Amino acid sequence: MSGRTPRAKIEDRSSKSAKILYKPWGIVGSLLSAIVARQIFQKVATKVIPVDSDDPPKPLESEYRLREIVITALVQGAIFAVVKALFQRGSARAFQRWTGEWPGD
């Protein structure tokens, strides 16, 4: 066990009804996060991924090397994961502020 003192979990106050009410909220948040992540990826990809095209390489495009495809996938996956986590956490906190209950487990 580490030397840190345990913090009270935000998730301590949760109920089944909060989880059910949060479902549509979570779905909308997921869709919005995917849209935002895609836009961020498009901007980052043109600067980070070493290709001559404005569009990031796709796995089935034979003119790109495997290295370029893998770098593209890594960048895209990282961006999508971070944006999704930020949206989920932010929407859960907003839900908790509005309802007084945490929607998670």
RAGITA-V587856 format. One record per pair of residues at least 12 apart in sequence whose ideal C-beta (glycine too) atoms are under 10 Angstrom apart, sorted by the first residue. I is the first residue (numbers start at 1). J is the second residue. D is the distance in Angstrom with one decimal. If there is no record, write none. Layout:
# RAGITA-V587856
i->I j->J d->D
i->I j->J d->D
This chain:
# RAGITA-V587856
i->9 j->102 d->8.3
i->9 j->104 d->9.3
i->10 j->89 d->9.5
i->10 j->92 d->8.3
i->10 j->93 d->7.5
i->10 j->96 d->7.1
i->10 j->102 d->5.8
i->10 j->104 d->8.4
i->11 j->92 d->8.5
i->11 j->96 d->9.0
i->11 j->101 d->9.9
i->11 j->102 d->4.6
i->11 j->103 d->8.7
i->11 j->104 d->4.8
i->11 j->105 d->6.7
i->12 j->102 d->7.1
i->13 j->96 d->7.8
i->13 j->99 d->9.8
i->13 j->100 d->7.1
i->13 j->101 d->5.5
i->13 j->102 d->5.4
i->14 j->96 d->9.2
i->14 j->101 d->6.1
i->14 j->102 d->4.7
i->14 j->103 d->7.0
i->14 j->104 d->6.3
i->14 j->105 d->7.0
i->15 j->99 d->9.5
i->15 j->100 d->10.0
i->15 j->101 d->5.6
i->15 j->102 d->8.9
i->15 j->103 d->9.1
i->17 j->99 d->9.2
i->17 j->101 d->7.8
i->17 j->103 d->9.9
i->18 j->92 d->9.9
i->18 j->95 d->7.6
i->18 j->96 d->8.4
i->18 j->99 d->6.3
i->18 j->100 d->8.8
i->18 j->101 d->3.8
i->18 j->102 d->6.9
i->18 j->103 d->5.0
i->18 j->104 d->8.9
i->19 j->101 d->8.9
i->19 j->102 d->9.3
i->19 j->103 d->5.6
i->19 j->104 d->7.8
i->19 j->105 d->8.3
i->20 j->103 d->9.1
i->21 j->95 d->7.9
i->21 j->99 d->7.1
i->21 j->101 d->8.5
i->21 j->103 d->7.5
i->22 j->91 d->8.2
i->22 j->92 d->7.4
i->22 j->95 d->5.6
i->22 j->96 d->9.5
i->22 j->99 d->8.5
i->22 j->101 d->8.8
i->22 j->102 d->9.1
i->22 j->103 d->3.4
i->22 j->104 d->8.4
i->23 j->103 d->8.6
i->25 j->91 d->6.1
i->25 j->92 d->8.8
i->25 j->94 d->8.5
i->25 j->95 d->5.9
i->25 j->98 d->9.6
i->25 j->99 d->9.9
i->25 j->103 d->7.6
i->26 j->87 d->9.3
i->26 j->88 d->7.2
i->26 j->91 d->6.8
i->26 j->92 d->8.2
i->26 j->95 d->8.7
i->26 j->103 d->7.4
i->26 j->104 d->10.0
i->28 j->87 d->9.8
i->28 j->91 d->8.3
i->29 j->84 d->8.7
i->29 j->87 d->4.9
i->29 j->88 d->6.5
i->29 j->89 d->10.0
i->29 j->90 d->8.1
i->29 j->91 d->4.3
i->29 j->92 d->8.8
i->29 j->94 d->9.4
i->29 j->95 d->9.5
i->30 j->84 d->7.1
i->30 j->87 d->7.4
i->30 j->88 d->7.8
i->30 j->91 d->9.2
i->31 j->87 d->9.7
i->32 j->83 d->9.4
i->32 j->87 d->6.5
i->32 j->91 d->8.9
i->33 j->80 d->8.1
i->33 j->82 d->9.7
i->33 j->83 d->5.1
i->33 j->84 d->4.9
i->33 j->85 d->8.8
i->33 j->86 d->7.6
i->33 j->87 d->3.7
i->33 j->88 d->7.5
i->33 j->90 d->9.5
i->33 j->91 d->8.9
i->34 j->80 d->7.4
i->34 j->83 d->8.1
i->34 j->84 d->7.7
i->34 j->87 d->9.1
i->35 j->83 d->9.5
i->36 j->79 d->9.5
i->36 j->80 d->9.7
i->36 j->83 d->5.6
i->36 j->84 d->9.5
i->36 j->86 d->9.2
i->36 j->87 d->7.5
i->37 j->76 d->8.4
i->37 j->78 d->9.9
i->37 j->79 d->5.4
i->37 j->80 d->4.5
i->37 j->81 d->8.7
i->37 j->82 d->8.1
i->37 j->83 d->3.9
i->37 j->84 d->6.9
i->37 j->86 d->9.7
i->37 j->87 d->8.8
i->38 j->76 d->9.0
i->38 j->79 d->8.8
i->38 j->80 d->8.2
i->38 j->83 d->9.2
i->39 j->79 d->9.9
i->39 j->83 d->9.6
i->40 j->76 d->9.8
i->40 j->79 d->5.4
i->40 j->80 d->9.0
i->40 j->82 d->9.1
i->40 j->83 d->6.6
i->41 j->56 d->7.4
i->41 j->72 d->9.1
i->41 j->75 d->7.0
i->41 j->76 d->5.3
i->41 j->77 d->9.6
i->41 j->78 d->9.4
i->41 j->79 d->4.9
i->41 j->80 d->7.3
i->41 j->83 d->9.0
i->42 j->54 d->9.0
i->42 j->55 d->8.4
i->42 j->56 d->7.6
i->42 j->76 d->9.9
i->42 j->79 d->9.9
i->43 j->79 d->9.8
i->44 j->56 d->9.3
i->44 j->75 d->6.4
i->44 j->76 d->8.9
i->44 j->78 d->9.5
i->44 j->79 d->6.5
i->45 j->57 d->9.0
i->45 j->71 d->9.5
i->45 j->72 d->6.7
i->45 j->75 d->6.5
i->45 j->76 d->7.5
i->45 j->79 d->8.9
i->48 j->71 d->7.8
i->48 j->72 d->9.0
i->48 j->74 d->9.9
i->48 j->75 d->5.8
i->49 j->64 d->9.6
i->49 j->68 d->6.6
i->49 j->69 d->9.6
i->49 j->71 d->5.7
i->49 j->72 d->5.3
i->49 j->74 d->9.7
i->49 j->75 d->6.4
i->49 j->76 d->9.3
i->50 j->64 d->10.0
i->50 j->65 d->9.5
i->50 j->67 d->8.4
i->50 j->68 d->6.4
i->50 j->71 d->7.2
i->50 j->72 d->9.7
i->51 j->63 d->9.2
i->51 j->64 d->6.5
i->51 j->65 d->9.4
i->51 j->68 d->5.6
i->51 j->69 d->9.8
i->51 j->71 d->9.1
i->51 j->72 d->8.1
i->52 j->64 d->10.0
i->56 j->68 d->8.8
i->56 j->69 d->9.3
i->56 j->71 d->9.4
i->56 j->72 d->4.9
i->56 j->73 d->9.4
i->56 j->75 d->8.1
i->56 j->76 d->7.4
i->57 j->69 d->5.6
i->57 j->70 d->9.9
i->57 j->71 d->8.8
i->57 j->72 d->5.4
i->57 j->73 d->9.5
i->58 j->72 d->8.1
i->58 j->73 d->9.9
i->59 j->72 d->8.5
i->59 j->73 d->7.6
i->88 j->103 d->9.7
i->88 j->104 d->9.0
i->89 j->104 d->9.5
i->91 j->103 d->8.5
i->92 j->104 d->6.1
